[in-house]
């Protein structure tokens, strides 16, 4: 027979028996936080986008948006 052990608390139990520890099975799901209208207005590249932009500007805009979303969803 084999033992299973919890990675959080170290509690062990035999395979086939109920889990011995009270730790949650997985981290609770977090709700995704998107950009607000104010966040979008404050993006540095908004002016360039409105005036027409080249490929480099589009890539920079996407990276800007990605950075803001990462910041909000830490």
mmCIF file as gemmi writes it, N, C-alpha and C atoms, coordinates in Angstrom:
data_model
loop_
_atom_site.group_PDB
_atom_site.id
_atom_site.type_symbol
_atom_site.label_atom_id
_atom_site.label_alt_id
_atom_site.label_comp_id
_atom_site.label_asym_id
_atom_site.label_entity_id
_atom_site.label_seq_id
_atom_site.pdbx_PDB_ins_code
_atom_site.Cartn_x
_atom_site.Cartn_y
_atom_site.Cartn_z
_atom_site.occupancy
_atom_site.B_iso_or_equiv
_atom_site.pdbx_formal_charge
_atom_site.auth_seq_id
_atom_site.auth_asym_id
_atom_site.pdbx_PDB_model_num
ATOM 1 N N . UNK Axp A 1 ? 0.825 -1.183 0 1 0 ? 1 A 1
ATOM 2 C CA . UNK Axp A 1 ? 0 0 0 1 0 ? 1 A 1
ATOM 3 C C . UNK Axp A 1 ? 0.871 1.247 0 1 0 ? 1 A 1
ATOM 4 N N . UNK Axp A 2 ? 0.323 2.328 -0.548 1 0 ? 2 A 1
ATOM 5 C CA . UNK Axp A 2 ? 1.069 3.577 -0.659 1 0 ? 2 A 1
ATOM 6 C C . UNK Axp A 2 ? 0.421 4.667 0.179 1 0 ? 2 A 1
ATOM 7 N N . UNK Axp A 3 ? 1.249 5.605 0.584 1 0 ? 3 A 1
ATOM 8 C CA . UNK Axp A 3 ? 0.756 6.765 1.325 1 0 ? 3 A 1
ATOM 9 C C . UNK Axp A 3 ? 0.724 7.981 0.409 1 0 ? 3 A 1
ATOM 10 N N . UNK Axp A 4 ? -0.264 8.827 0.613 1 0 ? 4 A 1
ATOM 11 C CA . UNK Axp A 4 ? -0.34 10.128 -0.044 1 0 ? 4 A 1
ATOM 12 C C . UNK Axp A 4 ? -0.08 11.161 1.04 1 0 ? 4 A 1
ATOM 13 N N . UNK Axp A 5 ? 0.605 12.238 0.688 1 0 ? 5 A 1
ATOM 14 C CA . UNK Axp A 5 ? 0.864 13.301 1.656 1 0 ? 5 A 1
ATOM 15 C C . UNK Axp A 5 ? 0.466 14.639 1.059 1 0 ? 5 A 1
ATOM 16 N N . UNK Axp A 6 ? -0.074 15.501 1.892 1 0 ? 6 A 1
ATOM 17 C CA . UNK Axp A 6 ? -0.485 16.834 1.478 1 0 ? 6 A 1
ATOM 18 C C . UNK Axp A 6 ? 0.755 17.708 1.297 1 0 ? 6 A 1
ATOM 19 N N . UNK Axp A 7 ? 0.812 18.421 0.192 1 0 ? 7 A 1
ATOM 20 C CA . UNK Axp A 7 ? 1.933 19.321 -0.059 1 0 ? 7 A 1
ATOM 21 C C . UNK Axp A 7 ? 1.893 20.57 0.801 1 0 ? 7 A 1
ATOM 22 N N . UNK Axp A 8 ? 0.734 20.888 1.357 1 0 ? 8 A 1
ATOM 23 C CA . UNK Axp A 8 ? 0.58 22.089 2.18 1 0 ? 8 A 1
ATOM 24 C C . UNK Axp A 8 ? 0.974 21.842 3.633 1 0 ? 8 A 1
ATOM 25 N N . UNK Axp A 9 ? 0.343 20.843 4.266 1 0 ? 9 A 1
ATOM 26 C CA . UNK Axp A 9 ? 0.554 20.646 5.707 1 0 ? 9 A 1
ATOM 27 C C . UNK Axp A 9 ? 1.429 19.43 6.027 1 0 ? 9 A 1
ATOM 28 N N . UNK Axp A 10 ? 1.642 18.542 5.055 1 0 ? 10 A 1
ATOM 29 C CA . UNK Axp A 10 ? 2.478 17.372 5.288 1 0 ? 10 A 1
ATOM 30 C C . UNK Axp A 10 ? 1.734 16.177 5.87 1 0 ? 10 A 1
ATOM 31 N N . UNK Axp A 11 ? 0.454 16.324 6.164 1 0 ? 11 A 1
ATOM 32 C CA . UNK Axp A 11 ? -0.373 15.232 6.692 1 0 ? 11 A 1
ATOM 33 C C . UNK Axp A 11 ? -0.405 14.092 5.665 1 0 ? 11 A 1
ATOM 34 N N . UNK Axp A 12 ? -0.265 12.835 6.137 1 0 ? 12 A 1
ATOM 35 C CA . UNK Axp A 12 ? -0.256 11.68 5.225 1 0 ? 12 A 1
ATOM 36 C C . UNK Axp A 12 ? -1.412 10.732 5.531 1 0 ? 12 A 1
ATOM 37 N N . UNK Axp A 13 ? -1.826 9.98 4.511 1 0 ? 13 A 1
ATOM 38 C CA . UNK Axp A 13 ? -2.888 8.979 4.655 1 0 ? 13 A 1
ATOM 39 C C . UNK Axp A 13 ? -2.656 7.889 3.624 1 0 ? 13 A 1
ATOM 40 N N . UNK Axp A 14 ? -3.239 6.721 3.872 1 0 ? 14 A 1
ATOM 41 C CA . UNK Axp A 14 ? -3.087 5.591 2.959 1 0 ? 14 A 1
ATOM 42 C C . UNK Axp A 14 ? -3.974 5.78 1.739 1 0 ? 14 A 1
ATOM 43 N N . UNK Axp A 15 ? -3.472 5.418 0.576 1 0 ? 15 A 1
ATOM 44 C CA . UNK Axp A 15 ? -4.25 5.487 -0.656 1 0 ? 15 A 1
ATOM 45 C C . UNK Axp A 15 ? -5.497 4.628 -0.489 1 0 ? 15 A 1
ATOM 46 N N . UNK Axp A 16 ? -6.636 5.146 -0.927 1 0 ? 16 A 1
ATOM 47 C CA . UNK Axp A 16 ? -7.9 4.437 -0.78 1 0 ? 16 A 1
ATOM 48 C C . UNK Axp A 16 ? -8.692 4.921 0.421 1 0 ? 16 A 1
ATOM 49 N N . UNK Axp A 17 ? -8.036 5.595 1.345 1 0 ? 17 A 1
ATOM 50 C CA . UNK Axp A 17 ? -8.718 6.176 2.5 1 0 ? 17 A 1
ATOM 51 C C . UNK Axp A 17 ? -9.014 7.647 2.214 1 0 ? 17 A 1
ATOM 52 N N . UNK Axp A 18 ? -9.971 8.224 2.944 1 0 ? 18 A 1
ATOM 53 C CA . UNK Axp A 18 ? -10.266 9.644 2.739 1 0 ? 18 A 1
ATOM 54 C C . UNK Axp A 18 ? -9.065 10.516 3.094 1 0 ? 18 A 1
ATOM 55 N N . UNK Axp A 19 ? -9.006 11.646 2.474 1 0 ? 19 A 1
ATOM 56 C CA . UNK Axp A 19 ? -7.939 12.61 2.744 1 0 ? 19 A 1
ATOM 57 C C . UNK Axp A 19 ? -7.923 12.946 4.243 1 0 ? 19 A 1
ATOM 58 N N . UNK Axp A 20 ? -6.744 12.92 4.85 1 0 ? 20 A 1
ATOM 59 C CA . UNK Axp A 20 ? -6.629 13.098 6.296 1 0 ? 20 A 1
ATOM 60 C C . UNK Axp A 20 ? -6.529 14.557 6.719 1 0 ? 20 A 1
ATOM 61 N N . UNK Axp A 21 ? -6.129 15.438 5.817 1 0 ? 21 A 1
ATOM 62 C CA . UNK Axp A 21 ? -5.958 16.836 6.213 1 0 ? 21 A 1
ATOM 63 C C . UNK Axp A 21 ? -7.182 17.664 5.821 1 0 ? 21 A 1
ATOM 64 N N . UNK Axp A 22 ? -7.23 18.865 6.351 1 0 ? 22 A 1
ATOM 65 C CA . UNK Axp A 22 ? -8.354 19.762 6.073 1 0 ? 22 A 1
ATOM 66 C C . UNK Axp A 22 ? -7.994 20.834 5.039 1 0 ? 22 A 1
ATOM 67 N N . UNK Axp A 23 ? -6.841 20.728 4.407 1 0 ? 23 A 1
ATOM 68 C CA . UNK Axp A 23 ? -6.418 21.713 3.406 1 0 ? 23 A 1
ATOM 69 C C . UNK Axp A 23 ? -7.343 21.63 2.185 1 0 ? 23 A 1
ATOM 70 N N . UNK Axp A 24 ? -7.613 22.759 1.544 1 0 ? 24 A 1
ATOM 71 C CA . UNK Axp A 24 ? -8.43 22.707 0.327 1 0 ? 24 A 1
ATOM 72 C C . UNK Axp A 24 ? -7.689 21.959 -0.78 1 0 ? 24 A 1
ATOM 73 N N . UNK Axp A 25 ? -8.433 21.305 -1.658 1 0 ? 25 A 1
ATOM 74 C CA . UNK Axp A 25 ? -7.815 20.539 -2.74 1 0 ? 25 A 1
ATOM 75 C C . UNK Axp A 25 ? -7.066 21.434 -3.717 1 0 ? 25 A 1
ATOM 76 N N . UNK Axp A 26 ? -7.55 22.625 -3.919 1 0 ? 26 A 1
ATOM 77 C CA . UNK Axp A 26 ? -6.893 23.54 -4.845 1 0 ? 26 A 1
ATOM 78 C C . UNK Axp A 26 ? -7.176 24.968 -4.412 1 0 ? 26 A 1
ATOM 79 N N . UNK Axp A 27 ? -6.385 25.875 -4.941 1 0 ? 27 A 1
ATOM 80 C CA . UNK Axp A 27 ? -6.59 27.275 -4.603 1 0 ? 27 A 1
ATOM 81 C C . UNK Axp A 27 ? -7.94 27.743 -5.132 1 0 ? 27 A 1
ATOM 82 N N . UNK Axp A 28 ? -8.593 28.618 -4.38 1 0 ? 28 A 1
ATOM 83 C CA . UNK Axp A 28 ? -9.881 29.119 -4.866 1 0 ? 28 A 1
ATOM 84 C C . UNK Axp A 28 ? -9.703 29.891 -6.167 1 0 ? 28 A 1
ATOM 85 N N . UNK Axp A 29 ? -10.659 29.757 -7.044 1 0 ? 29 A 1
ATOM 86 C CA . UNK Axp A 29 ? -10.608 30.461 -8.331 1 0 ? 29 A 1
ATOM 87 C C . UNK Axp A 29 ? -10.813 31.951 -8.097 1 0 ? 29 A 1
ATOM 88 N N . UNK Axp A 30 ? -9.969 32.747 -8.759 1 0 ? 30 A 1
ATOM 89 C CA . UNK Axp A 30 ? -10.106 34.199 -8.665 1 0 ? 30 A 1
ATOM 90 C C . UNK Axp A 30 ? -10.879 34.699 -9.87 1 0 ? 30 A 1
ATOM 91 N N . UNK Axp A 31 ? -11.691 35.699 -9.641 1 0 ? 31 A 1
ATOM 92 C CA . UNK Axp A 31 ? -12.436 36.3 -10.733 1 0 ? 31 A 1
ATOM 93 C C . UNK Axp A 31 ? -11.508 37.194 -11.545 1 0 ? 31 A 1
ATOM 94 N N . UNK Axp A 32 ? -11.575 37.071 -12.872 1 0 ? 32 A 1
ATOM 95 C CA . UNK Axp A 32 ? -10.753 37.88 -13.767 1 0 ? 32 A 1
ATOM 96 C C . UNK Axp A 32 ? -11.149 39.347 -13.639 1 0 ? 32 A 1
ATOM 97 N N . UNK Axp A 33 ? -10.155 40.219 -13.53 1 0 ? 33 A 1
ATOM 98 C CA . UNK Axp A 33 ? -10.398 41.658 -13.448 1 0 ? 33 A 1
ATOM 99 C C . UNK Axp A 33 ? -9.971 42.281 -14.768 1 0 ? 33 A 1
ATOM 100 N N . UNK Axp A 34 ? -10.93 42.856 -15.47 1 0 ? 34 A 1
ATOM 101 C CA . UNK Axp A 34 ? -10.643 43.494 -16.754 1 0 ? 34 A 1
ATOM 102 C C . UNK Axp A 34 ? -10.33 44.968 -16.586 1 0 ? 34 A 1
ATOM 103 N N . UNK Axp A 35 ? -10.11 45.643 -17.702 1 0 ? 35 A 1
ATOM 104 C CA . UNK Axp A 35 ? -9.82 47.069 -17.688 1 0 ? 35 A 1
ATOM 105 C C . UNK Axp A 35 ? -11.112 47.867 -17.595 1 0 ? 35 A 1
ATOM 106 N N . UNK Axp A 36 ? -11.076 48.936 -16.812 1 0 ? 36 A 1
ATOM 107 C CA . UNK Axp A 36 ? -12.216 49.841 -16.746 1 0 ? 36 A 1
ATOM 108 C C . UNK Axp A 36 ? -12.1 50.839 -17.894 1 0 ? 36 A 1
ATOM 109 N N . UNK Axp A 37 ? -13.157 51.577 -18.141 1 0 ? 37 A 1
ATOM 110 C CA . UNK Axp A 37 ? -13.096 52.621 -19.175 1 0 ? 37 A 1
ATOM 111 C C . UNK Axp A 37 ? -11.993 53.62 -18.848 1 0 ? 37 A 1
ATOM 112 N N . UNK Axp A 38 ? -11.829 53.924 -17.577 1 0 ? 38 A 1
ATOM 113 C CA . UNK Axp A 38 ? -10.783 54.863 -17.149 1 0 ? 38 A 1
ATOM 114 C C . UNK Axp A 38 ? -9.392 54.297 -17.431 1 0 ? 38 A 1
ATOM 115 N N . UNK Axp A 39 ? -9.186 52.994 -17.164 1 0 ? 39 A 1
ATOM 116 C CA . UNK Axp A 39 ? -7.901 52.355 -17.47 1 0 ? 39 A 1
ATOM 117 C C . UNK Axp A 39 ? -7.593 52.479 -18.959 1 0 ? 39 A 1
ATOM 118 N N . UNK Axp A 40 ? -8.593 52.22 -19.781 1 0 ? 40 A 1
ATOM 119 C CA . UNK Axp A 40 ? -8.397 52.269 -21.236 1 0 ? 40 A 1
ATOM 120 C C . UNK Axp A 40 ? -8.048 53.685 -21.68 1 0 ? 40 A 1
ATOM 121 N N . UNK Axp A 41 ? -8.726 54.678 -21.116 1 0 ? 41 A 1
ATOM 122 C CA . UNK Axp A 41 ? -8.443 56.074 -21.474 1 0 ? 41 A 1
ATOM 123 C C . UNK Axp A 41 ? -7.027 56.469 -21.09 1 0 ? 41 A 1
ATOM 124 N N . UNK Axp A 42 ? -6.505 55.874 -20.031 1 0 ? 42 A 1
ATOM 125 C CA . UNK Axp A 42 ? -5.176 56.244 -19.537 1 0 ? 42 A 1
ATOM 126 C C . UNK Axp A 42 ? -4.026 55.476 -20.169 1 0 ? 42 A 1
ATOM 127 N N . UNK Axp A 43 ? -4.302 54.553 -21.077 1 0 ? 43 A 1
ATOM 128 C CA . UNK Axp A 43 ? -3.214 53.85 -21.753 1 0 ? 43 A 1
ATOM 129 C C . UNK Axp A 43 ? -2.407 54.841 -22.586 1 0 ? 43 A 1
ATOM 130 N N . UNK Axp A 44 ? -1.088 54.746 -22.481 1 0 ? 44 A 1
ATOM 131 C CA . UNK Axp A 44 ? -0.198 55.693 -23.164 1 0 ? 44 A 1
ATOM 132 C C . UNK Axp A 44 ? -0.38 55.719 -24.673 1 0 ? 44 A 1
ATOM 133 N N . UNK Axp A 45 ? -0.776 54.602 -25.247 1 0 ? 45 A 1
ATOM 134 C CA . UNK Axp A 45 ? -0.801 54.497 -26.707 1 0 ? 45 A 1
ATOM 135 C C . UNK Axp A 45 ? -2.155 54.821 -27.317 1 0 ? 45 A 1
ATOM 136 N N . UNK Axp A 46 ? -3.108 55.253 -26.532 1 0 ? 46 A 1
ATOM 137 C CA . UNK Axp A 46 ? -4.437 55.543 -27.069 1 0 ? 46 A 1
ATOM 138 C C . UNK Axp A 46 ? -4.383 56.599 -28.174 1 0 ? 46 A 1
ATOM 139 N N . UNK Axp A 47 ? -3.599 57.658 -27.972 1 0 ? 47 A 1
ATOM 140 C CA . UNK Axp A 47 ? -3.515 58.736 -28.966 1 0 ? 47 A 1
ATOM 141 C C . UNK Axp A 47 ? -2.974 58.227 -30.301 1 0 ? 47 A 1
ATOM 142 N N . UNK Axp A 48 ? -1.947 57.392 -30.238 1 0 ? 48 A 1
ATOM 143 C CA . UNK Axp A 48 ? -1.357 56.85 -31.468 1 0 ? 48 A 1
ATOM 144 C C . UNK Axp A 48 ? -2.375 55.974 -32.185 1 0 ? 48 A 1
ATOM 145 N N . UNK Axp A 49 ? -3.119 55.178 -31.42 1 0 ? 49 A 1
ATOM 146 C CA . UNK Axp A 49 ? -4.105 54.28 -32.005 1 0 ? 49 A 1
ATOM 147 C C . UNK Axp A 49 ? -5.175 55.081 -32.745 1 0 ? 49 A 1
ATOM 148 N N . UNK Axp A 50 ? -5.615 56.157 -32.148 1 0 ? 50 A 1
ATOM 149 C CA . UNK Axp A 50 ? -6.657 56.962 -32.764 1 0 ? 50 A 1
ATOM 150 C C . UNK Axp A 50 ? -6.168 57.64 -34.046 1 0 ? 50 A 1
ATOM 151 N N . UNK Axp A 51 ? -4.884 57.968 -34.114 1 0 ? 51 A 1
ATOM 152 C CA . UNK Axp A 51 ? -4.329 58.656 -35.278 1 0 ? 51 A 1
ATOM 153 C C . UNK Axp A 51 ? -3.886 57.699 -36.376 1 0 ? 51 A 1
ATOM 154 N N . UNK Axp A 52 ? -3.963 56.411 -36.151 1 0 ? 52 A 1
ATOM 155 C CA . UNK Axp A 52 ? -3.457 55.417 -37.096 1 0 ? 52 A 1
ATOM 156 C C . UNK Axp A 52 ? -2.081 55.008 -36.639 1 0 ? 52 A 1
ATOM 157 N N . UNK Axp A 53 ? -1.788 53.722 -36.671 1 0 ? 53 A 1
ATOM 158 C CA . UNK Axp A 53 ? -0.499 53.28 -36.144 1 0 ? 53 A 1
ATOM 159 C C . UNK Axp A 53 ? 0.117 52.207 -37.006 1 0 ? 53 A 1
ATOM 160 N N . UNK Axp A 54 ? 1.428 52.147 -36.922 1 0 ? 54 A 1
ATOM 161 C CA . UNK Axp A 54 ? 2.187 51.119 -37.618 1 0 ? 54 A 1
ATOM 162 C C . UNK Axp A 54 ? 2.275 49.857 -36.782 1 0 ? 54 A 1
ATOM 163 N N . UNK Axp A 55 ? 2.952 48.866 -37.333 1 0 ? 55 A 1
ATOM 164 C CA . UNK Axp A 55 ? 3.076 47.569 -36.67 1 0 ? 55 A 1
ATOM 165 C C . UNK Axp A 55 ? 3.731 47.691 -35.295 1 0 ? 55 A 1
ATOM 166 N N . UNK Axp A 56 ? 4.818 48.445 -35.183 1 0 ? 56 A 1
ATOM 167 C CA . UNK Axp A 56 ? 5.52 48.591 -33.917 1 0 ? 56 A 1
ATOM 168 C C . UNK Axp A 56 ? 4.608 49.221 -32.862 1 0 ? 56 A 1
ATOM 169 N N . UNK Axp A 57 ? 3.808 50.189 -33.297 1 0 ? 57 A 1
ATOM 170 C CA . UNK Axp A 57 ? 2.888 50.838 -32.367 1 0 ? 57 A 1
ATOM 171 C C . UNK Axp A 57 ? 1.814 49.875 -31.881 1 0 ? 57 A 1
ATOM 172 N N . UNK Axp A 58 ? 1.329 49.006 -32.769 1 0 ? 58 A 1
ATOM 173 C CA . UNK Axp A 58 ? 0.312 48.028 -32.374 1 0 ? 58 A 1
ATOM 174 C C . UNK Axp A 58 ? 0.889 47.055 -31.347 1 0 ? 58 A 1
ATOM 175 N N . UNK Axp A 59 ? 2.126 46.608 -31.598 1 0 ? 59 A 1
ATOM 176 C CA . UNK Axp A 59 ? 2.777 45.684 -30.658 1 0 ? 59 A 1
ATOM 177 C C . UNK Axp A 59 ? 2.949 46.372 -29.306 1 0 ? 59 A 1
ATOM 178 N N . UNK Axp A 60 ? 3.384 47.623 -29.305 1 0 ? 60 A 1
ATOM 179 C CA . UNK Axp A 60 ? 3.569 48.365 -28.06 1 0 ? 60 A 1
ATOM 180 C C . UNK Axp A 60 ? 2.239 48.523 -27.324 1 0 ? 60 A 1
ATOM 181 N N . UNK Axp A 61 ? 1.169 48.808 -28.059 1 0 ? 61 A 1
ATOM 182 C CA . UNK Axp A 61 ? -0.151 48.956 -27.446 1 0 ? 61 A 1
ATOM 183 C C . UNK Axp A 61 ? -0.584 47.652 -26.786 1 0 ? 61 A 1
ATOM 184 N N . UNK Axp A 62 ? -0.41 46.549 -27.484 1 0 ? 62 A 1
ATOM 185 C CA . UNK Axp A 62 ? -0.802 45.245 -26.944 1 0 ? 62 A 1
ATOM 186 C C . UNK Axp A 62 ? 0.001 44.937 -25.683 1 0 ? 62 A 1
ATOM 187 N N . UNK Axp A 63 ? 1.289 45.226 -25.694 1 0 ? 63 A 1
ATOM 188 C CA . UNK Axp A 63 ? 2.124 44.989 -24.507 1 0 ? 63 A 1
ATOM 189 C C . UNK Axp A 63 ? 1.684 45.888 -23.349 1 0 ? 63 A 1
ATOM 190 N N . UNK Axp A 64 ? 1.289 47.106 -23.657 1 0 ? 64 A 1
ATOM 191 C CA . UNK Axp A 64 ? 0.783 48.032 -22.647 1 0 ? 64 A 1
ATOM 192 C C . UNK Axp A 64 ? -0.485 47.481 -21.993 1 0 ? 64 A 1
ATOM 193 N N . UNK Axp A 65 ? -1.403 46.996 -22.811 1 0 ? 65 A 1
ATOM 194 C CA . UNK Axp A 65 ? -2.655 46.417 -22.31 1 0 ? 65 A 1
ATOM 195 C C . UNK Axp A 65 ? -2.353 45.174 -21.475 1 0 ? 65 A 1
ATOM 196 N N . UNK Axp A 66 ? -1.467 44.325 -21.971 1 0 ? 66 A 1
ATOM 197 C CA . UNK Axp A 66 ? -1.103 43.108 -21.258 1 0 ? 66 A 1
ATOM 198 C C . UNK Axp A 66 ? -0.511 43.438 -19.881 1 0 ? 66 A 1
ATOM 199 N N . UNK Axp A 67 ? 0.369 44.431 -19.818 1 0 ? 67 A 1
ATOM 200 C CA . UNK Axp A 67 ? 0.988 44.818 -18.551 1 0 ? 67 A 1
ATOM 201 C C . UNK Axp A 67 ? -0.068 45.309 -17.561 1 0 ? 67 A 1
ATOM 202 N N . UNK Axp A 68 ? -1.018 46.085 -18.042 1 0 ? 68 A 1
ATOM 203 C CA . UNK Axp A 68 ? -2.07 46.609 -17.166 1 0 ? 68 A 1
ATOM 204 C C . UNK Axp A 68 ? -2.931 45.463 -16.62 1 0 ? 68 A 1
ATOM 205 N N . UNK Axp A 69 ? -3.277 44.497 -17.475 1 0 ? 69 A 1
ATOM 206 C CA . UNK Axp A 69 ? -4.084 43.35 -17.017 1 0 ? 69 A 1
ATOM 207 C C . UNK Axp A 69 ? -3.323 42.508 -16.008 1 0 ? 69 A 1
ATOM 208 N N . UNK Axp A 70 ? -2.011 42.295 -16.239 1 0 ? 70 A 1
ATOM 209 C CA . UNK Axp A 70 ? -1.213 41.527 -15.281 1 0 ? 70 A 1
ATOM 210 C C . UNK Axp A 70 ? -1.192 42.225 -13.927 1 0 ? 70 A 1
ATOM 211 N N . UNK Axp A 71 ? -1.047 43.549 -13.966 1 0 ? 71 A 1
ATOM 212 C CA . UNK Axp A 71 ? -1.027 44.342 -12.727 1 0 ? 71 A 1
ATOM 213 C C . UNK Axp A 71 ? -2.34 44.182 -11.952 1 0 ? 71 A 1
ATOM 214 N N . UNK Axp A 72 ? -3.46 44.207 -12.665 1 0 ? 72 A 1
ATOM 215 C CA . UNK Axp A 72 ? -4.766 44.125 -12.024 1 0 ? 72 A 1
ATOM 216 C C . UNK Axp A 72 ? -5.106 42.72 -11.541 1 0 ? 72 A 1
ATOM 217 N N . UNK Axp A 73 ? -4.467 41.695 -12.104 1 0 ? 73 A 1
ATOM 218 C CA . UNK Axp A 73 ? -4.807 40.312 -11.775 1 0 ? 73 A 1
ATOM 219 C C . UNK Axp A 73 ? -3.712 39.583 -10.988 1 0 ? 73 A 1
ATOM 220 N N . UNK Axp A 74 ? -2.897 40.313 -10.237 1 0 ? 74 A 1
ATOM 221 C CA . UNK Axp A 74 ? -1.858 39.683 -9.405 1 0 ? 74 A 1
ATOM 222 C C . UNK Axp A 74 ? -2.481 38.865 -8.315 1 0 ? 74 A 1
